[in-house]
Amino acid sequence: MSGGRTYLVGLIGSGIGPSLSPALHEREAERLGLRYVYRLIDLDGTGASPGAPGPGDASPGRTGELVRAARELGFDGLNITHPCKQAVIPHLDALAPQAEALGAVNTVVFDGRRSVGHNTDVTGFASSFARGLPDATVDDVVLLGAGGAGAAVAHAMLGLGTQRLTVVDTEPGRASGLAGSLARHFGDGRACVAGLQDLGARLAHADGLVHATPTGMAAHPGLPVPAEALHPGLWVAEVVYRPLRTELLGAARALGCRVLDGGGMAVFQAADALRLFTGLEPERERMLADFRELAEAPGVHL
């Protein structure tokens, strides 16, 4: 063990009871010689909503109150998940550049009396992509889904060198909002918007497709794009990881496409968070093996 030091971290979110995060973090921390305790702080168990308390609402489970309580109780940091990634921002003392650019936080590090927000979803996807599709062409990429996961993926792909990212979403305003934000951070011309009706035409000439909607999850089965829109020259990357083998990846594989499942992003964002909490570098391949083992159990998620 590392000098008797105990790290205390947690996860704030809704419906996180079956999360794999405690096991994923604690297994690797033990191998690093650390005493490391990971606790779940589930909003569903507190009867609280993620935002600031409204008039007459003194619920102690709100995001900001939980962050302040964790700091007072000696936590070293927190992971933040749905629906708190944006709600937590006003309650932090500072944001790392990545989190500020994205407007979302999934990791909070307590540095003395200061709370600093980070976003490891971006680095998590970028690391997974570099590992799983290391020589893929990324000049022209279609992103399906402009929510929180889609925004993280968009920043990752532009950081990896994508020259034209076409953002497609069922809500055109959300797609336009993300494209505008990307233009401010990466320059004009790097991101554009297309409607669902144009998805097939955009994919016909694209290098790859990144899927960042809930379609394909156990509770939302199905294909997010028509199978006929896929073609062998396309690589396909998923954000969904429950199940790891989605219908989209199955259809893409059947056509001979190179594919990337969502497990790597889930693991690498956790590895980056663990490094921020402890200052030590996790062994990512070990964590990937842990994830694959843990994910075989039914009814669990990160």
N, C-alpha and C positions, 0 to 999 in steps of 0.2 A: 504494500500500500504506500501511497505517496505522502509520507510525513504525517500521517494521522489526519490529514485534511479531508473533510467531508464536503462534497458538493451537493447542494440542494437546489433542484430545478423543478419546473412544473409545466403543465400545459393547460391553458385557458381556452375553452371553447364550448360548443353545444353538442350534445350527443356523442361525447368522446369516450364513454365507458369502455368500449371494446378496443380502444387504441392500441396499436403495436409500439408506440413511441417509448413507453417505459422500458419494455424488454429490449428494444433496439439500442437505446442509450445505455442502459445499465450493463448489458452484456459486454459491449465494447469498452466501457469505462473500467469494468473489472479487469479486462485483459490489459488495459493500460496501467493497472496498479492503483486505481483510484477508488476511494469510497464515494459512492455516487447514488443519490436517492432521487427518483423521478416520481412526482405526484401529479395526479389528474385533478383539475379544478373545473368541474362540469357545471356550466350555467343551468343546465336542466335540473340539477340537484339543488340549486339555490333559489329557483323561482325568479331569476333575474334576467333582464334583457341586456344586450351589450352596451347600449348607449348611456349617456349621462342621465341621472335620475330626473324624472319629470316632477311637476308640482305635486307635493304631498307624497312622493314616492321615496322612501328612505331605505329601499332594499339594499342590503349590504353586498349583494352579489354582482353589482355592476363592474364593468371592465376596469375602470379607473380605480375604484375602491379595492378591487382584487390586486391590481398591480401595486398599489401603495401598501396594502397589507402584506404582500409577499416580500416587499423590500424591508418592511419593519420586522418581519419574522426571520430575516437573514437568508432569504433565497439568493442564489447566485445569478439566476436568470429564469426566463420563462419562454416557452414556445407559445405562439398565439395562432389559433386557427379560426375557422368559420364559427360565428359571424363577427369576429372581433378584430380582424386585421386592419380595418380602417378606424373603427371606434376607439382603438387603443391610442392612436396617434396624439390626440390632444393631451393625454395624460403622461407623456414622456418628456424628458428634459432635452433630448437631442435625437436626431435621426442620422444614420449613416447615409452617405450619398445614394446608394442603391435604393434604400427604402424611401428616401425623399423623392427620388425620380419616379418611383413606381406608385407612391401614395398608398403603400400598404406595408405592414410590419408582420413578420411571422416569428421573430426572435427578439427578445428584450434582454439586455445584459445590464446588471446592476454594477456600476462602477463607483464604489463608495456610496455617496448619497445620490448619485445621478443614475437615471434610467435611460439607456440608449437603445433605440430601435434599429433593427437590421432586417433585411429580407434575404433569406437564403434559398427561396424558391427559384430566383433567377440563376444563381450560381449552381443550384442543384440540377436544373434542367441543362444548363450549359455543360456541366461535367458529365452528365449522363449521355448527352448527345456526342460529345467528343470521344467518349469511351465506346459507345455502341455503334456510331456511324462516323468513324474517324475521317474517312476520305470522301464523304458525301459532298456533292456540289450543293451550295446553299445560296446561289445568286438570286433565284426566283422562288419564293416560298409562299404557300397559301396557309393562313392560320384560320381555322374554324373555331370560333368562340372568343369573345372579347371581354369576358368576365375577369375575375381576379387571377385565375390560372392562366388565361390567355394573355393578360397583360404581362405577367412574369415571363412567359414563353416569348412574347414579342420582343421584350428587352434582351432576352438571351440570344435570340436569333440575329437581331441586328448587331449585337456585340460580337457574334461569331462571323459576321461579314455579309449577311444577307443584304443585297442591294435593292430588291423590291419585295416587300412583304405585303401581301394582299390580305386584308382583314375582312372576314365574313362573319356575320352574326344574325340571329333571328330578329334582333332589335337593331335596326340601322343606326339609330342615334348612338347606341353604345359603341358600335364599330367606328363611327365617325369620331366619337370622343377619344377613343384609344389612338386612332390614326393621328389626330391632332396633337395628342400628348407626345407621341413618338416623334413627330416632326419637330416639336420644340426641343427635344433632347438629342435627336440624331440628325436633324437637318431635313429640309424639304426634299420630297421625291423618294424617300426610303420606304414610306408606308402609304398604301392607298386602300380604298374601300370598294368592295363589290357586293352585289346582292346575291341571295341564295340562288336566284335564277341564273346567275352567271358563273356559278361555282364550277360546273363541268367545263366550260370554256377556259376558265383560268387554270384548272388542273391539267388540261390538255397540254399546256406549254410550260408547266411548272416543274421545278426540280424535286420539290417535296411538299408534303402536307403534314401539318401539325394539328392534331385534334385536341381541343381543350373545352369540350362541353361534357355534361353528365351522360350523354347517350353512350350506351355500352356498359355502364355500371350494372351491377346485379339488379338494382331497383329500376333501371331505365334501359332495358335490353333493346337491341336493334342496331342498325347501321346509320351513322350520322350523315353519310353521303351515299348517293346511288352507286351500286357496285360497278355499273358501266362507266362511271366517271374515273375510275382507277385505271392505271395502265402500267405495264412492266417497267417503264423508265422512271417511275415515281418512287421515292422513298416515303414511308409513312411512319410518323412518330405519335405515340399516345401519351396523354397525361393521366388517363384513367389507369388504375392499377388493381382494382377489385372488380372483375377478375383481371389477371395479368394478360390472359389471352382473350381479347375482346373480339366481337364479330368483325369489326373493322380490320384488325390485324389478321384475322383468319382469311378474310376476303383478299387482302393485299398479298399475303403469303401465297395464296393459291394462284395469283397472277404472276408471281415471281418478283414482287417488290421487296426491297430491303425494308425491314421494320425495326422499330424500337418501342418496347413496352414502357409503361409508366413506373415500373418498380425502381429504376435507376434514379429518377428525379426524387421519389419519396425517400430513398436511402441517402442520396448525396445532400439533400437539404438538411437531413438530420445530422449527417457527419459534419457539415459546415457549422451547424448550431452547436454541436458538442465541442468543436474546436473553439468557438467564440466563448463558450462557458468556461473552458478549462485551460486554454492556451496550448493544449496538446493536439497532435495531428492523429486522427483516427485512421485505422486501416480499413479502407473503403471496401476492398474485396471481401474481407471478413464480414462487414456489415451487410453486404449484398447477400452473402450466404445465409446470414441470420434472417434477413428479410424473407428470402425464398422459403426457408423452413417455417418461419412464423406464419407466413401468408397462406400456408396450406390449411391452417385451422379455419373452420367455417365461422362466418359472422364477425370477423374482425376487420379493422381498418386503422390507418394512421390518422 
